[in-house]
C-alpha cells in the first residue's frame, strides 16, 4: 500500500459529534474491561484504535452498537442515546455498520442473498431495489461476478469484501471494523484494505481496530492507543508514530513497527 499523508479534515460544522462517549465503564464479571472512556468522533472522521490483546479495543466498538452492554456512562450516536430502550438500539444498529474479524456470512445463502437480507427484512426495501443496491456494492468491492456463489466458494479476502458490501447495503452513517484483516492470509490483506481506503476517501465515518499501521498512518485522522481499558494516548498519525508521548505507547510501537 502506498503511504500518503492524510490532509483531509473531518466535518465539524454540524456541531454535535457523530459519536459521543462519556465516562464509559464495562465489566465482565470482576474484570473492569473499560475504565472511564471519553471519546468524540466527528462526522467523516476516521479513527484507528490499536493496543495489546485484552486492552478493551474490540469491546469499546462493540458497545457502540450494543453488541456489548455498558454498565456506566453515556453513548450517543447521531443524536440518539444508547440505553436499554430497544427502539433506540434498533435504530442505532440500522445506522452503524460493523465488519468483524470473522466474516459472519450465512453459508447456506448466496452472496447476493447475504447482501439483500438486511435491507429486505430490516429496512423493508423492495426486492428488486435491494438486489440492485447489492450488485452496486459488490461492484464497488470488485466481486460482482461472485454474486451467485456461496461464501464457502470464496477466498477469505473475498468473503471479507462481501461482509463490507453487506454493511454498505444498509446505508450506514458509521462503519466499525473489528480487526478486519487479522484472520486473512497476508496476500489477501491488501485487497480488503484497498476497499476500506476507498470508503475513507468517500467520507465515511470510520472506527477501525487494527494493527495495520500503514493503513493507520495514511488514512486515519487520529490514532488511539488503548491499554488496560483506558485510552493511553491519541494523536494525529504523524505525531503518534513520530513523537509518541507515553512510555507504554513507545514500547508498543517498538514491538510492532519494523
N, C-alpha and C positions, 0 to 999 in steps of 0.2 A: 504494500500500500504506500503510495506516495504521500509523504508528510507535507502538510501545508499549514501555514499559520492561520488560525481562526480569527478573523477580524469582525465578523458579524456580531450584532448585539441583539439580545432577546427583546421582545416588545414589553415595554413598561408603561405605555401610555394609558392603559385601561385602569390603572390604579391598583386594584386588588390582584394579588398573585394568582396564578392558575392553581397552585397547591400551597396551602399554608399549614404548617405543622408547629404546634406549640406544646412544650413540656410533655413530650410523648414518652410513656413508660409501658413496657411489656414484660410480663413474666411467663416463663414456662415452669410451673411449679415454684420451686425456690430460686430458679435461675433468672436473674434480672437481665434479660437479653437486650432491652433498650432502656437507656438511662437518661431521660430528660432531653430528648432530641428536639431542637428548634431548627426549622428549615422553611424557607420560602423558595418556590420555583416559579419564575416568571413565565408568561406566555412565550412560546417559541424558544425557551431556554433549554439547553442540553447539559445535563449533569451526569458525570460519571462518578460512581461510588466504588472505591476499592478498599481493600483491607484483608487481614488474615481470615482464615476459616473460623467461623464462630463469633465473628465480631458484630453480627447483627445486620449486615447489609441486606440480605435477602428478606429477613423478617421485616425490615423497615419498608421496603417497597410492597411487600405483601399486605401490610397494614393499610396502604393507600387505597386498595380496592376491597378491603375487608376479607381477604383470604385468611388473614390473622386478625384477631380482635384485640385492640389495645385496651389496657385497664385504666390508664390515666392519661390525661392530656386531650388535645384537640386536633382533629384533621379536617380541613375544609378543602374541597375540590370544586373549582369553578363556582364558588359561592354556596355550595351545599355542604353542610357539616355531616361528617360520617359518624352516626350514632347507632343506637340499636334499632332505629326506625327502618324497617325492611324496605320501605319505598325509597328512602334516600340511598340505601345500599344498592338497590337495583338500578336506580338512576345513575349513580356514580359508575357502576360496573358497565353500563352501556357506553359511557364516555371515556373509559380508561381501558385501553387495550394492553394485554400482557403476553409476553413471549417468554417461555420457560426454558430451562436448561434442556429438559426433555420435551419432545415436540407435542405430546398430548393430542395427537390426531386420532380419530376413530378409525381403527384398522379395517373395519368392515364397510366403510363408506369410501366412495371415490374421492379424489382430490376436490372435484367440483362440489360434491355433496358436503364435504367437510366445510367448505367456504360458505355455502348458502344456508347452512343450518341455523346459525345465529340470526342473520337478517330475516329469515322466514319466520322463526318462532319468537324472537325477542322484539324485533322492530316491525314485524308484520308486513314486510315488504313483499309485493307480488313476486312469484317465482321467476318470471321472465326478467324482471328488473334485477332480482338478486343474482341470477346467473350471468347477466350482462356485467354487473359490478364485479363478480367473482373473476370472470375472464379478464376484465380490465386489470385487476390487481395481480393475477397470475402473469399477465404480460409485463406488468411493472417489475415483477421479481424474476422475469425471464424464464418462466417454466410453463407457459400456456399450453405447450404441446403435451404436458403431463396430466391434463385435466381429467381424463377418463381412467387414469391409472389409480391403483390403491397405494396407500402410504408405504407398505412393505416392498413395493417395486421401485422406490426412490432411494437415492443416497441420503445420508444424514444431512448434508448441506442442502439438498433439495427439500427435504422434509421441513427443515427449519425455515426455509424461504416460504414454504406453504403456510407454516404457522404464522409468519409475519403477515402474509397476504390475508389469512383468515381474520386476524385482528383488524386489518385495514378495512375489511368489508363492513365493519360496524361503524365506520367513520368516526373513530375516536378522536378526542381532543388531546389526549395524552397517551404516550406509549411507554410502558415499563418493560425493561429487558432484564431478566434474571440470569446472568451468566450464559447468554445465548450461544456462545461458541465453545463452551468448556467440554461438551460431550462430543465434539466433532473431531475427525481426523484433521491434522494440520493443513492438508491441501484443500480442505473444504471451508476453512475459516474465512478466507478472503471473500468467497462468493457471498457469504452472509454479511460480512462487514460492509461490502460494497452496497448492498441493499440498504443497510442502516445509514450509510453515508448519504445516499440519495434522499432518504427520508429527512435527514438533518438539513440538507440543502433546501428542501421544500418548506422548512419552517415548523416541522413537527416538534411539539414539546416532548422531551425525552428524558427519562432517568434510566441509566444503564449501569447495572452491577457487572463489572468485568475486570479482568486482569490484562486486557488488550491495551497496553499503554500507548501504542502507536495510534490507535483509534482515539484514546482519551486526549492525547496531545494535539491531534489535528482537528477533532470535531467538537470537543466539549467547550462550553463557556466556563464551567467550573469543574474542578476535580475535588472530591471529598475523600478523606481518609478516615475510616472507622476502625476502632479497636475497643474491645470490652464494652460494646453497647453505646459508645459515645462517638460523636464527630470530633476527632482529634484536631483535624486541620482541613481547611478548604481554601482554595485559591484558584486563580486563572491557571490554565495548563503551564504556561511559561514559568510563572512564579513557583507553582507546585513542584515541577520537575527540576528546575534550575536552582531554586533557592528555598528548599523546604525548611520550615522553621522548627518543627518539633523533632526531638531526637528519635521518637518512635517512627515517625514518617521517614526520616533519613534511613533508619535501619531497614524498614520495609522496602524502600526503593532500591537500596543497595542489594537486596536479595533477589529482586525480580527484574531489574534492569541489567542488560548485558552489554 
